[in-house]
Amino acid sequence: MRIAILGAGPAGLYLGYLIKRRAPTADVTVIEQNPADATFGFGVVFSDRALEFLRDDDEQTYAAIVPRMESWSDIALVLRGERIVIDGVGFAAIGRLKLLQLLQERARSVGVELAYRRAVKDLSELDGFDLVVGADGVNSLVRRSLSDEFGASVDYMTNRFAWFGTTKRFETLTQTFIQTELGSFNAHHYRFTPELSTFIVEVDAATFERAGFASMSEPEASATCERVFAEALDGHALISNNSIWRQFPLVHNARWSHANRVLIGDALHTAHFSIGSGTRLAMEDAIALDKALVAQPRDLSAALSAYEAARRPILEKLVTGANGSAQWYEHFAEHMALKPVDFAMSYITRSGRIDLERLRKLSPKFVARYERERS
Ligand SMILES: Cc1cc2nc3c(=O)[nH]c(=O)nc-3n(C[C@H](O)[C@H](O)[C@H](O)COP(=O)(O)OP(=O)(O)OC[C@H]3O[C@@H](n4cnc5c(N)ncnc54)[C@H](O)[C@@H]3O)c2cc1C
């Protein structure tokens, strides 16, 4: 079988590895427009139990990635200078480029062909392949080319965000909320190596306008954010890497495959970055598609239907939670009027997946503080 996977992000690289690992005679090519050492953004976090989902079926990849991660067991919110710690909410982080390099090594180790610096402009370039996988991210060419067939839609959140890095080391994943004369600012920040941290700045549409970010150059916008977050940054600068202001896209597809073309990862769906799950979901899609291909080795159409039937219910639950979180951020300026402890409770229950009883078990210290101080 000849398989073309478009996109060498986490979804495409991991799918290539999984398929070739179990079917060494398959001809698997991953095609990527960028060089192997290029990436956007800085570190990414994994929520819950990090990469536990890999452990059972793929101990080697798990063992390659986990020792390179930074991890912590609490998160912190800072509002009006007051710090509220929510215990028991663990995350682990890794540099996006480091993760891609580790996945490239895994893919090469089983004989996947990695074709970098090749931008596919038209899907007809992939006509000779038996299976074409669109692992080509948010702006997927595969999805756009077959938009009606997939029943695809993309809606945009109104907030703007810019993804920076910094040399400031943060002890735990922290969310800092600041009110200035320009408006309301939020930063999601956490370390992903001992020396480097991700620093994502988010503003609502009104603040974006008032601050004049639309007409600022990247260095000007970065300098404005450095001034706003001077205390959190503690004298460290923000580092840019194509850190332009963007609106988060909500990608949805009514159908996941058409003929021999199928979507995985961000090409198929997005999950707001505030729940730290996009990368994990992309890799889990790869696992689900590989399993479906194994179960139906001679009937591609049945395999692609089985992939969607098995994965969609799980994915929709997660995406619903992610959308709840995204909506909370759309209104974060209003939530900032709350007392810090009420604000923290509103934050931690934002995706609708956790109630007070569950939280009492998960975050006993935070709930005790909340019950002492709530209004
Ligand atoms: C600000 C921000 C913060 C985030 N933080 C986190 C986080 O903390 N944790 C987390 O899990 N997720 C996070 N995410 C989401 C995460 O980055 C994505 O969910 C994940 O990268 C999806 O993987 P993917 O392989 O599907 O797509 P991508 O990683 O986007 O990879 C797609 C690849 O396809 C290539 N490509 C596209 N079109 C073509 C073409 N025509 N020809 C050749 N190549 C092509 C692209 O160059 C790219 O390399 C964040 C996202 C954003 C925007």
The ligand as an ORCA input file, in Angstrom:
! r2SCAN-3c Opt
* xyz 0 1
  C      -0.969     29.485     20.673
  C      -1.113     27.990     20.624
  C      -0.702     27.260     21.724
  C      -0.828     25.884     21.724
  N      -0.459     25.226     22.839
  C      -0.657     23.910     22.888
  C      -0.318     23.209     24.061
  O       0.150     23.779     25.059
  N      -0.520     21.869     24.084
  C      -1.031     21.203     23.010
  O      -1.202     19.992     23.091
  N      -1.361     21.832     21.882
  C      -1.193     23.175     21.801
  N      -1.544     23.823     20.671
  C      -2.150     23.068     19.554
  C      -1.137     22.253     18.793
  O      -0.109     23.092     18.338
  C      -1.842     21.559     17.636
  O      -3.029     20.973     18.076
  C      -0.966     20.466     17.022
  O       0.226     21.019     16.522
  C      -1.715     19.742     15.920
  O      -0.842     18.871     15.255
  P      -1.036     18.542     13.714
  O       0.060     17.596     13.394
  O      -2.430     18.163     13.459
  O      -0.833     19.936     12.949
  P       0.431     20.889     12.858
  O       1.290     20.750     14.049
  O      -0.088     22.232     12.525
  O       1.256     20.340     11.610
  C       0.787     20.458     10.282
  C       1.988     20.456      9.337
  O       1.520     20.403      8.004
  C       2.382     21.199      7.200
  N       1.656     21.578      5.979
  C       0.496     22.283      5.911
  N       0.108     22.430      4.626
  C       1.060     21.822      3.872
  C       1.221     21.643      2.454
  N       0.311     22.115      1.587
  N       2.316     20.973      2.011
  C       3.225     20.478      2.894
  N       3.133     20.622      4.243
  C       2.039     21.265      4.714
  C       2.688     22.380      8.121
  O       3.864     23.074      7.706
  C       2.835     21.715      9.463
  O       4.173     21.349      9.745
  C      -1.393     25.204     20.605
  C      -1.780     25.928     19.481
  C      -1.656     27.313     19.486
  C      -2.086     28.083     18.273
*
